[in-house]
């Protein structure tokens, strides 16, 4: 009986930690970029480059930003181009 109870507790604990780990937001990679802030390195009218989290990315900004302006990442396009807006 004690072995069965121990087994149930262990399985329940493992399921709990798996559930917790699935809830966390990605900390690295392109999936973590939406919502991040950065700085335009070149003019983005509409295409240019931005620096986000210390890395240089291709970016598209429909409203246009000048080099040196702060931007916010709205979305990551399929070819790893960031869609950004003025902060």
Secondary structure by P-SEA (a helix, b strand, c coil): caaaaaaaaaaaaaaaaaaaaaaccccccccccccbbbbbccccccccccccccbbbbbcccccccccbbbbbcccccccccccccc
